[in-house]
Amino acid sequence: NAGVTQTPKFRILKIGQSMTLQCAQDMNHNYMYWYRQDPGMGLKLIYYSVGAGITDKGEVPNGYNVSRSTTEDFPLRLELAAPSQTSVYFCATSRRAQNTEAFFGQGTRLTVV
Amino acid sequence: AQSVTQPDIHITVSEGASLELRCNYSYGATPYLFWYVQSPGQGLQLLLKYFSGDTLVQGIKGFEAEFKRSQSSFNLRKPSVHWSDAAEYFCAVGVHDTGNQFYFGTGTSLTVIP
């Protein structure tokens, strides 16, 4: 099993460009998350989804959009990229249960110039 | 509101020495607690977790952590550090709310010197 797969691994965007970060999981987990990681700030939740067709905002959703049309995929869309969106983005999943951990992808390092 | 505090931004230890990384949390109910490790350029890997029961939990790579409810702490320990333990360590609280929310500390960077 691949687990949680993120693509691309690295990307450089120009200010104002758009892109989609892909996240796919083969763990059959209901819950999926997008986090961003900035130096000294830990991980901040951008958006999450409890199942196909259901998404909700996290702590830092501005400038991002998500969709969840299938259990397996949870893409993160950046519209009009800004330098403040330079970060490392992590997709994660968890089971629909109380006592469960989050499983992480390898991350996408995004630079906006 | 839930929060996780890791008071040590950076720690340096000698190889073979013992290690303790501190974590304090703020949460009204019984927390689910986790320690993750992140090597450079990698994702987060689960070291250990606490849900209930024995307050001393064992994890991978020889790590252990102790839950102390009275101190709202979940400190990570290792008796003898190896050079390969150099990484970033994150403490997290899991909240069974809409979608199992996970709240992370800001991380502690560990350097191991020969």
Chai-1 contact restraints between the chains, C-beta under 6 A:
chainA,res_idxA,chainB,res_idxB,connection_type,confidence,min_distance_angstrom,max_distance_angstrom,comment,restraint_id
A,Y31,B,G99,contact,1.0,0.0,6.0,A-B,restraint_1
A,Y31,B,N100,contact,1.0,0.0,6.0,A-B,restraint_2
A,G40,B,T106,contact,1.0,0.0,6.0,A-B,restraint_3
A,G42,B,F104,contact,1.0,0.0,6.0,A-B,restraint_4
A,G42,B,G105,contact,1.0,0.0,6.0,A-B,restraint_5
A,G42,B,T106,contact,1.0,0.0,6.0,A-B,restraint_6
A,G42,B,G107,contact,1.0,0.0,6.0,A-B,restraint_7
A,L43,B,F104,contact,1.0,0.0,6.0,A-B,restraint_8
A,Y48,B,G99,contact,1.0,0.0,6.0,A-B,restraint_9
A,V50,B,G99,contact,1.0,0.0,6.0,A-B,restraint_10
A,S94,B,N100,contact,1.0,0.0,6.0,A-B,restraint_11
A,Q98,B,H96,contact,1.0,0.0,6.0,A-B,restraint_12
A,N99,B,F51,contact,1.0,0.0,6.0,A-B,restraint_13
A,E101,B,F34,contact,1.0,0.0,6.0,A-B,restraint_14
A,E101,B,L46,contact,1.0,0.0,6.0,A-B,restraint_15
A,E101,B,K49,contact,1.0,0.0,6.0,A-B,restraint_16
A,A102,B,F102,contact,1.0,0.0,6.0,A-B,restraint_17
A,F104,B,G43,contact,1.0,0.0,6.0,A-B,restraint_18
A,F104,B,L44,contact,1.0,0.0,6.0,A-B,restraint_19
A,G105,B,G43,contact,1.0,0.0,6.0,A-B,restraint_20
A,Q106,B,G43,contact,1.0,0.0,6.0,A-B,restraint_21
A,G107,B,G43,contact,1.0,0.0,6.0,A-B,restraint_22
